[in-house]
Amino acid sequence: MPEDAAALAALAPDTAWVHASWGGPAGLAASGLGWAAFGKDEILAVACTYFHGTAYEDIACYTDPAHRRRRLALACVTALCQDVAGRGRTPSWTCSRDNRPSRLLAWTAGFRLAHEYVHYLTGQPARCGPVPDSPSDHPAAAAAPGDTKAPPR
């Protein structure tokens, strides 16, 4: 619901991934493809369609750390899965095999393992702050043709 955008925007900054695939809190709220558990005016847990395909909808969820282990995410995921099925699609769940809490939630919500994936990365690892013993004129620090500057934070 569009009026839920403010509550989504009020989530901790490190949870922006939840609504990133919708272009932000307003996009997710307007999509109608999410369920949330509220406490007064704040979101305690949210589950939403993260990727929307023609046959599948991949589910994402987040629970505020202070409200975990109260089955709030399970309630949101269960309601969302019913909606997904009602739209004629199959809910899917993707997480790292090392993410035990996510795997347990998925299992409890009725998901069953279909495939395990290996994650590959390319390029240099992300770093926060200066790299020790790495001069800024190092060839790896130079911008490549076509690179664009990252937006300021």
N, C-alpha and C positions, 0 to 999 in steps of 0.2 A: 504494500500500500504506500503510495507516495508520501503520506504523512509520517512514515517510519524512517525516512531518510535522515532526519536529525539524530535519531537514536543510533542508527548505523554509523553515522559520522562521529558520534561520541565514543565509539569503541576505541580502545587503546591504539595508538599509531601503528604498532607492529601487527595489527590485525587487518590492515588495509587489503591484504591478499584476498580476504573473503569476498569483497565486492569489486576487486580489480578487473575481473573479466567482464564486468558490467559497466565499466567506465567510472565507477565510484558509487557512493552510497545512494545517490538519487536514481541511478540506472538500475541498481538491484531492487530498490524499493518500488520503482515503477514497473518492473518486470512481472511482479506477482509470483515469482518463482522461488519464494523462500518462506520459511516458518521461523518464528522466534518465540522464546520464552522471555517475558518481561517481568521486572520487579519495579514497581512504580513506573518511572519514565525511562528506565535503562534496560538494555538488552543483557540478559544473563546467558543466553545461549541462542545460536542461530544456525540453521541449516539452509542451504540454498543450492540451486542448480549452478554449478561452476562452469561447466561446458555443456552447451545445448546442441545436440546433433539431431539427425533425422530419425535414428533408432534408439539412441541412448541419451541419458542426461547424467553427467557425472556430478556427484554430490560433494559438497564441501560443508564443513561445520566447524564451529568455534564455540567454546564455553569459557566464560570468564573464570579464571583460576579460583576465585573465591567461591564459586558455585559448582565446581566439578563434583562428580560422584553423587549427584542428586537425580540422575537420569533425565535431566532437562534436554541434553543433546539427543538422547534416544527418542524422546517424545517428538522433538522437532524433525528428526530424520524419518521417523515412522510416518508422520503426517505428510512430509514432503514426498516420500516414496509412494504413498497412496495417490497423491496428486499426479506424480509422474506416470504411474500406471494408468490413471484416468485419462491422460493425454495420449495414451497408446504407445508410450515409450518405455524402455527398460531402465530403471535406475542402475547406475554403476558407481563403484567406489574405488578410488585409486589412492594408494599411500605407499610409503616406503616400507619395505619388509621389516625394518628396524623400528617402526613407529607402533609399538605394542598397544598403547591406548587407542589409537585409531583402528587398528586391526580388531581389537576386542569390541569396540563400539560397532564396527561394521558387522561382525559376527552376531552380536546380540540383536542387531536390527534385521537380521535375516540374510545378509550377504554371505556368499560362499566363494572361496578362492577359485578363480578361473585361471589366472596366470600370475607368476611372479616376474617382475621386471628388474633389470639391472639399469641403474642410472649412469649415463655417461655425460661428461662435461668436456668442454673444449675451451681453449684459451687460458689466460692466466687466472689464477684464483683471485677472488675479490679480496681486497684489503681495506682495512680501516686505518687511516693515519699514515704517516710516512713509513717507508720500508727501510729498515736499518741497512747500512752499507750499500745503498742503491742510489747513486747520483741521479739527479733529475735529467741529466743529459744522456742517460743510458739509452741505447737504441730502442729498447722495449718500452720506454716511457714516451717516445715520440708518437705523435698521432699518425695513423696510417691514412692514405688517401681515401676520402669518403667518410672518415670518422666525423662524428658530430660531438660537440661538447655535451656532457651530461647537464641536465638542468640543475640549478642551485637548489640546495635543500633548505 
